Amino acid sequence: MIYFVYLILSKNKNQNYISYVGYTKNLSKRLDLHNQSKGAKFTRGRQWRMIYFEKYDTKSNAMKAEYKLKRNYLLRKKLKEKYLNEKK
């Protein structure tokens, strides 16, 4: 089975960008759940955009990669900046 690690982005009330990292088997369904306020508690009440994802062949590998991405602030910041620069 294929698993994905993803990074989603949203604006908060102060117009600053915030991000969330997670893993799933179905990217589109998971993004829909986040946007319907049925995802993780942190993501509720916001509109999210998928800005990055990676494929993994096992759940274990996906969970390890999710953990690393959550802990790597510099990589998340770099991915956010790349997305925002491409958006302009």
PyMOL Python script that loads the backbone (N, CA, C, O; Angstrom):
from pymol import cmd

cmd.read_pdbstr("""\
ATOM      1  N   MET A   1       0.837  -1.185   0.000  1.00  0.00           N
ATOM      2  CA  MET A   1       0.000   0.000   0.000  1.00  0.00           C
ATOM      3  C   MET A   1       0.878   1.243   0.000  1.00  0.00           C
ATOM      4  O   MET A   1       1.963   1.238   0.582  1.00  0.00           O
ATOM      5  N   ILE A   2       0.420   2.302  -0.645  1.00  0.00           N
ATOM      6  CA  ILE A   2       1.168   3.556  -0.722  1.00  0.00           C
ATOM      7  C   ILE A   2       0.656   4.528   0.329  1.00  0.00           C
ATOM      8  O   ILE A   2      -0.549   4.662   0.539  1.00  0.00           O
ATOM      9  N   TYR A   3       1.593   5.201   0.983  1.00  0.00           N
ATOM     10  CA  TYR A   3       1.285   6.238   1.961  1.00  0.00           C
ATOM     11  C   TYR A   3       1.958   7.525   1.528  1.00  0.00           C
ATOM     12  O   TYR A   3       2.952   7.504   0.801  1.00  0.00           O
ATOM     13  N   PHE A   4       1.416   8.638   1.974  1.00  0.00           N
ATOM     14  CA  PHE A   4       1.946   9.942   1.641  1.00  0.00           C
ATOM     15  C   PHE A   4       2.217  10.741   2.899  1.00  0.00           C
ATOM     16  O   PHE A   4       1.468  10.660   3.873  1.00  0.00           O
ATOM     17  N   VAL A   5       3.289  11.509   2.873  1.00  0.00           N
ATOM     18  CA  VAL A   5       3.560  12.528   3.881  1.00  0.00           C
ATOM     19  C   VAL A   5       3.299  13.848   3.176  1.00  0.00           C
ATOM     20  O   VAL A   5       3.756  14.058   2.052  1.00  0.00           O
ATOM     21  N   TYR A   6       2.565  14.738   3.835  1.00  0.00           N
ATOM     22  CA  TYR A   6       2.168  15.973   3.163  1.00  0.00           C
ATOM     23  C   TYR A   6       2.388  17.188   4.058  1.00  0.00           C
ATOM     24  O   TYR A   6       2.475  17.090   5.282  1.00  0.00           O
ATOM     25  N   LEU A   7       2.474  18.338   3.389  1.00  0.00           N
ATOM     26  CA  LEU A   7       2.581  19.626   4.057  1.00  0.00           C
ATOM     27  C   LEU A   7       1.483  20.512   3.483  1.00  0.00           C
ATOM     28  O   LEU A   7       1.410  20.718   2.271  1.00  0.00           O
ATOM     29  N   ILE A   8       0.621  21.038   4.368  1.00  0.00           N
ATOM     30  CA  ILE A   8      -0.444  21.928   3.929  1.00  0.00           C
ATOM     31  C   ILE A   8      -0.211  23.307   4.545  1.00  0.00           C
ATOM     32  O   ILE A   8       0.447  23.446   5.575  1.00  0.00           O
ATOM     33  N   LEU A   9      -0.769  24.319   3.886  1.00  0.00           N
ATOM     34  CA  LEU A   9      -0.515  25.699   4.269  1.00  0.00           C
ATOM     35  C   LEU A   9      -1.825  26.468   4.326  1.00  0.00           C
ATOM     36  O   LEU A   9      -2.732  26.225   3.530  1.00  0.00           O
ATOM     37  N   SER A  10      -1.919  27.398   5.272  1.00  0.00           N
ATOM     38  CA  SER A  10      -3.102  28.240   5.423  1.00  0.00           C
ATOM     39  C   SER A  10      -2.674  29.577   6.003  1.00  0.00           C
ATOM     40  O   SER A  10      -1.584  29.699   6.562  1.00  0.00           O
ATOM     41  N   LYS A  11      -3.540  30.584   5.869  1.00  0.00           N
ATOM     42  CA  LYS A  11      -3.292  31.880   6.504  1.00  0.00           C
ATOM     43  C   LYS A  11      -4.075  31.938   7.801  1.00  0.00           C
ATOM     44  O   LYS A  11      -5.205  31.456   7.879  1.00  0.00           O
ATOM     45  N   ASN A  12      -3.461  32.535   8.830  1.00  0.00           N
ATOM     46  CA  ASN A  12      -4.193  32.725  10.072  1.00  0.00           C
ATOM     47  C   ASN A  12      -4.814  34.124  10.084  1.00  0.00           C
ATOM     48  O   ASN A  12      -4.745  34.836   9.082  1.00  0.00           O
ATOM     49  N   LYS A  13      -5.412  34.520  11.189  1.00  0.00           N
ATOM     50  CA  LYS A  13      -6.107  35.802  11.281  1.00  0.00           C
ATOM     51  C   LYS A  13      -5.188  36.992  11.040  1.00  0.00           C
ATOM     52  O   LYS A  13      -5.641  38.026  10.548  1.00  0.00           O
ATOM     53  N   ASN A  14      -3.921  36.869  11.371  1.00  0.00           N
ATOM     54  CA  ASN A  14      -2.945  37.951  11.187  1.00  0.00           C
ATOM     55  C   ASN A  14      -2.331  37.958   9.796  1.00  0.00           C
ATOM     56  O   ASN A  14      -1.375  38.691   9.542  1.00  0.00           O
ATOM     57  N   GLN A  15      -2.876  37.143   8.890  1.00  0.00           N
ATOM     58  CA  GLN A  15      -2.380  37.012   7.521  1.00  0.00           C
ATOM     59  C   GLN A  15      -0.980  36.407   7.448  1.00  0.00           C
ATOM     60  O   GLN A  15      -0.279  36.578   6.450  1.00  0.00           O
ATOM     61  N   ASN A  16      -0.576  35.706   8.492  1.00  0.00           N
ATOM     62  CA  ASN A  16       0.669  34.947   8.475  1.00  0.00           C
ATOM     63  C   ASN A  16       0.355  33.527   8.023  1.00  0.00           C
ATOM     64  O   ASN A  16      -0.736  33.015   8.272  1.00  0.00           O
ATOM     65  N   TYR A  17       1.310  32.902   7.361  1.00  0.00           N
ATOM     66  CA  TYR A  17       1.107  31.525   6.915  1.00  0.00           C
ATOM     67  C   TYR A  17       1.471  30.543   8.019  1.00  0.00           C
ATOM     68  O   TYR A  17       2.477  30.705   8.710  1.00  0.00           O
ATOM     69  N   ILE A  18       0.638  29.527   8.171  1.00  0.00           N
ATOM     70  CA  ILE A  18       0.899  28.445   9.107  1.00  0.00           C
ATOM     71  C   ILE A  18       0.868  27.132   8.335  1.00  0.00           C
ATOM     72  O   ILE A  18       0.216  27.030   7.296  1.00  0.00           O
ATOM     73  N   SER A  19       1.568  26.142   8.843  1.00  0.00           N
ATOM     74  CA  SER A  19       1.639  24.875   8.130  1.00  0.00           C
ATOM     75  C   SER A  19       1.277  23.715   9.053  1.00  0.00           C
ATOM     76  O   SER A  19       1.277  23.833  10.278  1.00  0.00           O
ATOM     77  N   TYR A  20       0.970  22.598   8.415  1.00  0.00           N
ATOM     78  CA  TYR A  20       0.653  21.371   9.133  1.00  0.00           C
ATOM     79  C   TYR A  20       1.236  20.210   8.343  1.00  0.00           C
ATOM     80  O   TYR A  20       1.145  20.183   7.116  1.00  0.00           O
ATOM     81  N   VAL A  21       1.832  19.257   9.039  1.00  0.00           N
ATOM     82  CA  VAL A  21       2.414  18.065   8.423  1.00  0.00           C
ATOM     83  C   VAL A  21       1.639  16.847   8.902  1.00  0.00           C
ATOM     84  O   VAL A  21       1.303  16.736  10.081  1.00  0.00           O
ATOM     85  N   GLY A  22       1.358  15.933   7.974  1.00  0.00           N
ATOM     86  CA  GLY A  22       0.673  14.710   8.342  1.00  0.00           C
ATOM     87  C   GLY A  22       0.987  13.590   7.363  1.00  0.00           C
ATOM     88  O   GLY A  22       1.771  13.771   6.432  1.00  0.00           O
ATOM     89  N   TYR A  23       0.372  12.430   7.577  1.00  0.00           N
ATOM     90  CA  TYR A  23       0.509  11.322   6.633  1.00  0.00           C
ATOM     91  C   TYR A  23      -0.864  10.713   6.395  1.00  0.00           C
ATOM     92  O   TYR A  23      -1.754  10.804   7.241  1.00  0.00           O
ATOM     93  N   THR A  24      -1.023  10.086   5.224  1.00  0.00           N
ATOM     94  CA  THR A  24      -2.316   9.526   4.843  1.00  0.00           C
ATOM     95  C   THR A  24      -2.139   8.515   3.716  1.00  0.00           C
ATOM     96  O   THR A  24      -1.074   8.413   3.107  1.00  0.00           O
ATOM     97  N   LYS A  25      -3.214   7.771   3.457  1.00  0.00           N
ATOM     98  CA  LYS A  25      -3.251   6.883   2.287  1.00  0.00           C
ATOM     99  C   LYS A  25      -3.891   7.586   1.098  1.00  0.00           C
ATOM    100  O   LYS A  25      -3.634   7.216  -0.048  1.00  0.00           O
ATOM    101  N   ASN A  26      -4.725   8.598   1.352  1.00  0.00           N
ATOM    102  CA  ASN A  26      -5.474   9.269   0.292  1.00  0.00           C
ATOM    103  C   ASN A  26      -5.351  10.784   0.460  1.00  0.00           C
ATOM    104  O   ASN A  26      -5.989  11.371   1.335  1.00  0.00           O
ATOM    105  N   LEU A  27      -4.527  11.412  -0.383  1.00  0.00           N
ATOM    106  CA  LEU A  27      -4.243  12.840  -0.242  1.00  0.00           C
ATOM    107  C   LEU A  27      -5.473  13.722  -0.422  1.00  0.00           C
ATOM    108  O   LEU A  27      -5.733  14.597   0.403  1.00  0.00           O
ATOM    109  N   SER A  28      -6.228  13.500  -1.488  1.00  0.00           N
ATOM    110  CA  SER A  28      -7.365  14.386  -1.763  1.00  0.00           C
ATOM    111  C   SER A  28      -8.442  14.271  -0.684  1.00  0.00           C
ATOM    112  O   SER A  28      -9.021  15.277  -0.274  1.00  0.00           O
ATOM    113  N   LYS A  29      -8.709  13.058  -0.228  1.00  0.00           N
ATOM    114  CA  LYS A  29      -9.700  12.866   0.826  1.00  0.00           C
ATOM    115  C   LYS A  29      -9.250  13.535   2.121  1.00  0.00           C
ATOM    116  O   LYS A  29     -10.053  14.156   2.818  1.00  0.00           O
ATOM    117  N   ARG A  30      -7.971  13.407   2.435  1.00  0.00           N
ATOM    118  CA  ARG A  30      -7.443  13.990   3.669  1.00  0.00           C
ATOM    119  C   ARG A  30      -7.498  15.513   3.626  1.00  0.00           C
ATOM    120  O   ARG A  30      -7.855  16.145   4.621  1.00  0.00           O
ATOM    121  N   LEU A  31      -7.152  16.107   2.492  1.00  0.00           N
ATOM    122  CA  LEU A  31      -7.230  17.563   2.360  1.00  0.00           C
ATOM    123  C   LEU A  31      -8.677  18.027   2.496  1.00  0.00           C
ATOM    124  O   LEU A  31      -8.948  19.036   3.148  1.00  0.00           O
ATOM    125  N   ASP A  32      -9.603  17.299   1.887  1.00  0.00           N
ATOM    126  CA  ASP A  32     -11.025  17.634   2.020  1.00  0.00           C
ATOM    127  C   ASP A  32     -11.465  17.592   3.478  1.00  0.00           C
ATOM    128  O   ASP A  32     -12.204  18.468   3.927  1.00  0.00           O
ATOM    129  N   LEU A  33     -11.019  16.586   4.218  1.00  0.00           N
ATOM    130  CA  LEU A  33     -11.369  16.488   5.639  1.00  0.00           C
ATOM    131  C   LEU A  33     -10.819  17.679   6.429  1.00  0.00           C
ATOM    132  O   LEU A  33     -11.513  18.230   7.284  1.00  0.00           O
ATOM    133  N   HIS A  34      -9.576  18.076   6.147  1.00  0.00           N
ATOM    134  CA  HIS A  34      -9.007  19.237   6.827  1.00  0.00           C
ATOM    135  C   HIS A  34      -9.841  20.485   6.521  1.00  0.00           C
ATOM    136  O   HIS A  34     -10.138  21.272   7.420  1.00  0.00           O
ATOM    137  N   ASN A  35     -10.213  20.660   5.262  1.00  0.00           N
ATOM    138  CA  ASN A  35     -10.959  21.847   4.861  1.00  0.00           C
ATOM    139  C   ASN A  35     -12.408  21.833   5.346  1.00  0.00           C
ATOM    140  O   ASN A  35     -13.050  22.882   5.389  1.00  0.00           O
ATOM    141  N   GLN A  36     -12.928  20.673   5.708  1.00  0.00           N
ATOM    142  CA  GLN A  36     -14.276  20.558   6.258  1.00  0.00           C
ATOM    143  C   GLN A  36     -14.261  20.566   7.780  1.00  0.00           C
ATOM    144  O   GLN A  36     -15.271  20.273   8.419  1.00  0.00           O
ATOM    145  N   SER A  37     -13.115  20.902   8.355  1.00  0.00           N
ATOM    146  CA  SER A  37     -12.920  20.934   9.813  1.00  0.00           C
ATOM    147  C   SER A  37     -13.142  19.574  10.460  1.00  0.00           C
ATOM    148  O   SER A  37     -13.584  19.488  11.606  1.00  0.00           O
ATOM    149  N   LYS A  38     -12.832  18.514   9.719  1.00  0.00           N
ATOM    150  CA  LYS A  38     -12.950  17.161  10.259  1.00  0.00           C
ATOM    151  C   LYS A  38     -11.588  16.487  10.374  1.00  0.00           C
ATOM    152  O   LYS A  38     -11.497  15.291  10.649  1.00  0.00           O
ATOM    153  N   GLY A  39     -10.530  17.269  10.160  1.00  0.00           N
ATOM    154  CA  GLY A  39      -9.187  16.722  10.260  1.00  0.00           C
ATOM    155  C   GLY A  39      -8.655  16.895  11.669  1.00  0.00           C
ATOM    156  O   GLY A  39      -9.416  16.903  12.636  1.00  0.00           O
ATOM    157  N   ALA A  40      -7.372  17.032  11.775  1.00  0.00           N
ATOM    158  CA  ALA A  40      -6.726  17.229  13.078  1.00  0.00           C
ATOM    159  C   ALA A  40      -7.259  18.501  13.730  1.00  0.00           C
ATOM    160  O   ALA A  40      -7.623  19.451  13.038  1.00  0.00           O
ATOM    161  N   LYS A  41      -7.304  18.518  15.040  1.00  0.00           N
ATOM    162  CA  LYS A  41      -7.864  19.649  15.778  1.00  0.00           C
ATOM    163  C   LYS A  41      -7.178  20.968  15.397  1.00  0.00           C
ATOM    164  O   LYS A  41      -7.848  21.994  15.277  1.00  0.00           O
ATOM    165  N   PHE A  42      -5.878  20.957  15.210  1.00  0.00           N
ATOM    166  CA  PHE A  42      -5.126  22.155  14.847  1.00  0.00           C
ATOM    167  C   PHE A  42      -5.599  22.754  13.525  1.00  0.00           C
ATOM    168  O   PHE A  42      -5.535  23.970  13.340  1.00  0.00           O
ATOM    169  N   THR A  43      -6.069  21.923  12.614  1.00  0.00           N
ATOM    170  CA  THR A  43      -6.413  22.396  11.266  1.00  0.00           C
ATOM    171  C   THR A  43      -7.849  22.880  11.136  1.00  0.00           C
ATOM    172  O   THR A  43      -8.224  23.399  10.085  1.00  0.00           O
ATOM    173  N   ARG A  44      -8.645  22.726  12.154  1.00  0.00           N
ATOM    174  CA  ARG A  44     -10.065  23.061  12.058  1.00  0.00           C
ATOM    175  C   ARG A  44     -10.295  24.555  11.908  1.00  0.00           C
ATOM    176  O   ARG A  44      -9.614  25.375  12.524  1.00  0.00           O
ATOM    177  N   GLY A  45     -11.284  24.891  11.064  1.00  0.00           N
ATOM    178  CA  GLY A  45     -11.687  26.277  10.894  1.00  0.00           C
ATOM    179  C   GLY A  45     -10.837  27.074   9.933  1.00  0.00           C
ATOM    180  O   GLY A  45     -10.945  28.299   9.888  1.00  0.00           O
ATOM    181  N   ARG A  46      -9.998  26.414   9.169  1.00  0.00           N
ATOM    182  CA  ARG A  46      -9.131  27.094   8.199  1.00  0.00           C
ATOM    183  C   ARG A  46      -9.262  26.422   6.838  1.00  0.00           C
ATOM    184  O   ARG A  46      -9.679  25.269   6.732  1.00  0.00           O
ATOM    185  N   GLN A  47      -8.894  27.174   5.799  1.00  0.00           N
ATOM    186  CA  GLN A  47      -8.819  26.603   4.458  1.00  0.00           C
ATOM    187  C   GLN A  47      -7.355  26.303   4.161  1.00  0.00           C
ATOM    188  O   GLN A  47      -6.487  27.157   4.337  1.00  0.00           O
ATOM    189  N   TRP A  48      -7.094  25.090   3.712  1.00  0.00           N
ATOM    190  CA  TRP A  48      -5.735  24.598   3.513  1.00  0.00           C
ATOM    191  C   TRP A  48      -5.449  24.329   2.051  1.00  0.00           C
ATOM    192  O   TRP A  48      -6.345  24.012   1.269  1.00  0.00           O
ATOM    193  N   ARG A  49      -4.176  24.463   1.699  1.00  0.00           N
ATOM    194  CA  ARG A  49      -3.687  24.107   0.361  1.00  0.00           C
ATOM    195  C   ARG A  49      -2.527  23.137   0.514  1.00  0.00           C
ATOM    196  O   ARG A  49      -1.647  23.315   1.356  1.00  0.00           O
ATOM    197  N   MET A  50      -2.550  22.111  -0.321  1.00  0.00           N
ATOM    198  CA  MET A  50      -1.468  21.132  -0.327  1.00  0.00           C
ATOM    199  C   MET A  50      -0.291  21.768  -1.074  1.00  0.00           C
ATOM    200  O   MET A  50      -0.428  22.157  -2.233  1.00  0.00           O
ATOM    201  N   ILE A  51       0.857  21.871  -0.413  1.00  0.00           N
ATOM    202  CA  ILE A  51       2.009  22.478  -1.089  1.00  0.00           C
ATOM    203  C   ILE A  51       3.152  21.492  -1.310  1.00  0.00           C
ATOM    204  O   ILE A  51       4.087  21.786  -2.053  1.00  0.00           O
ATOM    205  N   TYR A  52       3.084  20.319  -0.667  1.00  0.00           N
ATOM    206  CA  TYR A  52       4.175  19.359  -0.796  1.00  0.00           C
ATOM    207  C   TYR A  52       3.698  17.989  -0.341  1.00  0.00           C
ATOM    208  O   TYR A  52       2.934  17.873   0.617  1.00  0.00           O
ATOM    209  N   PHE A  53       4.158  16.948  -1.039  1.00  0.00           N
ATOM    210  CA  PHE A  53       3.916  15.584  -0.573  1.00  0.00           C
ATOM    211  C   PHE A  53       4.995  14.662  -1.103  1.00  0.00           C
ATOM    212  O   PHE A  53       5.638  14.953  -2.112  1.00  0.00           O
ATOM    213  N   GLU A  54       5.187  13.548  -0.413  1.00  0.00           N
ATOM    214  CA  GLU A  54       6.127  12.490  -0.802  1.00  0.00           C
ATOM    215  C   GLU A  54       5.415  11.154  -0.674  1.00  0.00           C
ATOM    216  O   GLU A  54       4.548  10.990   0.185  1.00  0.00           O
ATOM    217  N   LYS A  55       5.775  10.198  -1.522  1.00  0.00           N
ATOM    218  CA  LYS A  55       5.213   8.841  -1.480  1.00  0.00           C
ATOM    219  C   LYS A  55       6.128   7.915  -0.687  1.00  0.00           C
ATOM    220  O   LYS A  55       7.352   8.042  -0.718  1.00  0.00           O
ATOM    221  N   TYR A  56       5.491   6.966   0.032  1.00  0.00           N
ATOM    222  CA  TYR A  56       6.235   5.934   0.755  1.00  0.00           C
ATOM    223  C   TYR A  56       5.537   4.594   0.568  1.00  0.00           C
ATOM    224  O   TYR A  56       4.318   4.532   0.411  1.00  0.00           O
ATOM    225  N   ASP A  57       6.315   3.537   0.587  1.00  0.00           N
ATOM    226  CA  ASP A  57       5.752   2.211   0.326  1.00  0.00           C
ATOM    227  C   ASP A  57       5.182   1.531   1.570  1.00  0.00           C
ATOM    228  O   ASP A  57       4.426   0.566   1.455  1.00  0.00           O
ATOM    229  N   THR A  58       5.536   2.022   2.749  1.00  0.00           N
ATOM    230  CA  THR A  58       4.984   1.436   3.978  1.00  0.00           C
ATOM    231  C   THR A  58       4.539   2.533   4.940  1.00  0.00           C
ATOM    232  O   THR A  58       5.024   3.663   4.891  1.00  0.00           O
ATOM    233  N   LYS A  59       3.625   2.176   5.794  1.00  0.00           N
ATOM    234  CA  LYS A  59       3.146   3.114   6.810  1.00  0.00           C
ATOM    235  C   LYS A  59       4.285   3.510   7.744  1.00  0.00           C
ATOM    236  O   LYS A  59       4.400   4.673   8.133  1.00  0.00           O
ATOM    237  N   SER A  60       5.109   2.560   8.096  1.00  0.00           N
ATOM    238  CA  SER A  60       6.231   2.816   8.993  1.00  0.00           C
ATOM    239  C   SER A  60       7.179   3.868   8.415  1.00  0.00           C
ATOM    240  O   SER A  60       7.592   4.789   9.119  1.00  0.00           O
ATOM    241  N   ASN A  61       7.522   3.728   7.132  1.00  0.00           N
ATOM    242  CA  ASN A  61       8.406   4.697   6.488  1.00  0.00           C
ATOM    243  C   ASN A  61       7.757   6.079   6.423  1.00  0.00           C
ATOM    244  O   ASN A  61       8.426   7.093   6.623  1.00  0.00           O
ATOM    245  N   ALA A  62       6.467   6.115   6.145  1.00  0.00           N
ATOM    246  CA  ALA A  62       5.742   7.388   6.089  1.00  0.00           C
ATOM    247  C   ALA A  62       5.731   8.061   7.460  1.00  0.00           C
ATOM    248  O   ALA A  62       5.935   9.271   7.560  1.00  0.00           O
ATOM    249  N   MET A  63       5.497   7.292   8.500  1.00  0.00           N
ATOM    250  CA  MET A  63       5.459   7.852   9.855  1.00  0.00           C
ATOM    251  C   MET A  63       6.827   8.397  10.264  1.00  0.00           C
ATOM    252  O   MET A  63       6.912   9.436  10.920  1.00  0.00           O
ATOM    253  N   LYS A  64       7.891   7.700   9.879  1.00  0.00           N
ATOM    254  CA  LYS A  64       9.243   8.181  10.181  1.00  0.00           C
ATOM    255  C   LYS A  64       9.527   9.483   9.438  1.00  0.00           C
ATOM    256  O   LYS A  64      10.100  10.412  10.008  1.00  0.00           O
ATOM    257  N   ALA A  65       9.129   9.554   8.171  1.00  0.00           N
ATOM    258  CA  ALA A  65       9.354  10.766   7.383  1.00  0.00           C
ATOM    259  C   ALA A  65       8.508  11.928   7.907  1.00  0.00           C
ATOM    260  O   ALA A  65       8.966  13.071   7.927  1.00  0.00           O
ATOM    261  N   GLU A  66       7.281  11.640   8.329  1.00  0.00           N
ATOM    262  CA  GLU A  66       6.424  12.672   8.911  1.00  0.00           C
ATOM    263  C   GLU A  66       7.089  13.250  10.170  1.00  0.00           C
ATOM    264  O   GLU A  66       7.137  14.466  10.354  1.00  0.00           O
ATOM    265  N   TYR A  67       7.587  12.383  11.009  1.00  0.00           N
ATOM    266  CA  TYR A  67       8.246  12.808  12.235  1.00  0.00           C
ATOM    267  C   TYR A  67       9.433  13.723  11.915  1.00  0.00           C
ATOM    268  O   TYR A  67       9.604  14.769  12.541  1.00  0.00           O
ATOM    269  N   LYS A  68      10.246  13.323  10.941  1.00  0.00           N
ATOM    270  CA  LYS A  68      11.417  14.123  10.569  1.00  0.00           C
ATOM    271  C   LYS A  68      11.004  15.487  10.020  1.00  0.00           C
ATOM    272  O   LYS A  68      11.606  16.503  10.367  1.00  0.00           O
ATOM    273  N   LEU A  69       9.973  15.516   9.159  1.00  0.00           N
ATOM    274  CA  LEU A  69       9.531  16.782   8.577  1.00  0.00           C
ATOM    275  C   LEU A  69       8.926  17.692   9.646  1.00  0.00           C
ATOM    276  O   LEU A  69       9.134  18.905   9.613  1.00  0.00           O
ATOM    277  N   LYS A  70       8.191  17.127  10.579  1.00  0.00           N
ATOM    278  CA  LYS A  70       7.615  17.933  11.663  1.00  0.00           C
ATOM    279  C   LYS A  70       8.720  18.567  12.507  1.00  0.00           C
ATOM    280  O   LYS A  70       8.558  19.694  12.976  1.00  0.00           O
ATOM    281  N   ARG A  71       9.817  17.881  12.704  1.00  0.00           N
ATOM    282  CA  ARG A  71      10.905  18.380  13.540  1.00  0.00           C
ATOM    283  C   ARG A  71      11.874  19.291  12.786  1.00  0.00           C
ATOM    284  O   ARG A  71      12.666  19.998  13.411  1.00  0.00           O
ATOM    285  N   ASN A  72      11.821  19.283  11.458  1.00  0.00           N
ATOM    286  CA  ASN A  72      12.775  20.048  10.655  1.00  0.00           C
ATOM    287  C   ASN A  72      12.154  21.386  10.224  1.00  0.00           C
ATOM    288  O   ASN A  72      11.624  21.511   9.119  1.00  0.00           O
ATOM    289  N   TYR A  73      12.229  22.376  11.114  1.00  0.00           N
ATOM    290  CA  TYR A  73      11.640  23.688  10.857  1.00  0.00           C
ATOM    291  C   TYR A  73      12.228  24.337   9.605  1.00  0.00           C
ATOM    292  O   TYR A  73      11.497  24.950   8.827  1.00  0.00           O
ATOM    293  N   LEU A  74      13.532  24.208   9.404  1.00  0.00           N
ATOM    294  CA  LEU A  74      14.177  24.864   8.260  1.00  0.00           C
ATOM    295  C   LEU A  74      13.675  24.303   6.933  1.00  0.00           C
ATOM    296  O   LEU A  74      13.482  25.058   5.980  1.00  0.00           O
ATOM    297  N   LEU A  75      13.465  23.009   6.857  1.00  0.00           N
ATOM    298  CA  LEU A  75      12.946  22.404   5.635  1.00  0.00           C
ATOM    299  C   LEU A  75      11.509  22.861   5.376  1.00  0.00           C
ATOM    300  O   LEU A  75      11.161  23.194   4.243  1.00  0.00           O
ATOM    301  N   ARG A  76      10.678  22.879   6.413  1.00  0.00           N
ATOM    302  CA  ARG A  76       9.293  23.356   6.243  1.00  0.00           C
ATOM    303  C   ARG A  76       9.279  24.806   5.779  1.00  0.00           C
ATOM    304  O   ARG A  76       8.494  25.176   4.906  1.00  0.00           O
ATOM    305  N   LYS A  77      10.149  25.627   6.362  1.00  0.00           N
ATOM    306  CA  LYS A  77      10.235  27.036   5.970  1.00  0.00           C
ATOM    307  C   LYS A  77      10.663  27.166   4.505  1.00  0.00           C
ATOM    308  O   LYS A  77      10.119  27.982   3.761  1.00  0.00           O
ATOM    309  N   LYS A  78      11.630  26.364   4.105  1.00  0.00           N
ATOM    310  CA  LYS A  78      12.110  26.383   2.720  1.00  0.00           C
ATOM    311  C   LYS A  78      10.993  25.970   1.755  1.00  0.00           C
ATOM    312  O   LYS A  78      10.836  26.587   0.702  1.00  0.00           O
ATOM    313  N   LEU A  79      10.221  24.946   2.095  1.00  0.00           N
ATOM    314  CA  LEU A  79       9.116  24.498   1.247  1.00  0.00           C
ATOM    315  C   LEU A  79       8.021  25.563   1.156  1.00  0.00           C
ATOM    316  O   LEU A  79       7.443  25.767   0.088  1.00  0.00           O
ATOM    317  N   LYS A  80       7.734  26.242   2.267  1.00  0.00           N
ATOM    318  CA  LYS A  80       6.752  27.330   2.261  1.00  0.00           C
ATOM    319  C   LYS A  80       7.211  28.463   1.354  1.00  0.00           C
ATOM    320  O   LYS A  80       6.438  28.960   0.534  1.00  0.00           O
ATOM    321  N   GLU A  81       8.469  28.871   1.500  1.00  0.00           N
ATOM    322  CA  GLU A  81       9.003  29.971   0.697  1.00  0.00           C
ATOM    323  C   GLU A  81       9.001  29.619  -0.791  1.00  0.00           C
ATOM    324  O   GLU A  81       8.680  30.462  -1.628  1.00  0.00           O
ATOM    325  N   LYS A  82       9.357  28.385  -1.118  1.00  0.00           N
ATOM    326  CA  LYS A  82       9.354  27.949  -2.514  1.00  0.00           C
ATOM    327  C   LYS A  82       7.936  28.037  -3.082  1.00  0.00           C
ATOM    328  O   LYS A  82       7.743  28.539  -4.189  1.00  0.00           O
ATOM    329  N   TYR A  83       6.957  27.559  -2.340  1.00  0.00           N
ATOM    330  CA  TYR A  83       5.559  27.613  -2.794  1.00  0.00           C
ATOM    331  C   TYR A  83       5.110  29.062  -2.975  1.00  0.00           C
ATOM    332  O   TYR A  83       4.509  29.394  -3.997  1.00  0.00           O
ATOM    333  N   LEU A  84       5.390  29.921  -2.012  1.00  0.00           N
ATOM    334  CA  LEU A  84       4.950  31.315  -2.084  1.00  0.00           C
ATOM    335  C   LEU A  84       5.633  32.062  -3.217  1.00  0.00           C
ATOM    336  O   LEU A  84       5.008  32.917  -3.844  1.00  0.00           O
ATOM    337  N   ASN A  85       6.894  31.766  -3.498  1.00  0.00           N
ATOM    338  CA  ASN A  85       7.595  32.400  -4.617  1.00  0.00           C
ATOM    339  C   ASN A  85       7.046  31.945  -5.959  1.00  0.00           C
ATOM    340  O   ASN A  85       6.950  32.739  -6.895  1.00  0.00           O
ATOM    341  N   GLU A  86       6.684  30.665  -6.057  1.00  0.00           N
ATOM    342  CA  GLU A  86       6.099  30.143  -7.296  1.00  0.00           C
ATOM    343  C   GLU A  86       4.700  30.701  -7.526  1.00  0.00           C
ATOM    344  O   GLU A  86       4.260  30.850  -8.666  1.00  0.00           O
ATOM    345  N   LYS A  87       4.017  31.002  -6.444  1.00  0.00           N
ATOM    346  CA  LYS A  87       2.645  31.509  -6.507  1.00  0.00           C
ATOM    347  C   LYS A  87       2.600  32.926  -7.091  1.00  0.00           C
ATOM    348  O   LYS A  87       1.614  33.312  -7.719  1.00  0.00           O
ATOM    349  N   LYS A  88       3.681  33.704  -6.879  1.00  0.00           N
ATOM    350  CA  LYS A  88       3.728  35.103  -7.348  1.00  0.00           C
ATOM    351  C   LYS A  88       3.798  35.231  -8.828  1.00  0.00           C
ATOM    352  O   LYS A  88       3.842  36.345  -9.350  1.00  0.00           O
TER     353      LYS A  88
END
""", "prot")
cmd.dss("prot")
cmd.show_as("cartoon", "prot")
cmd.util.cbc("prot")
cmd.orient("prot")
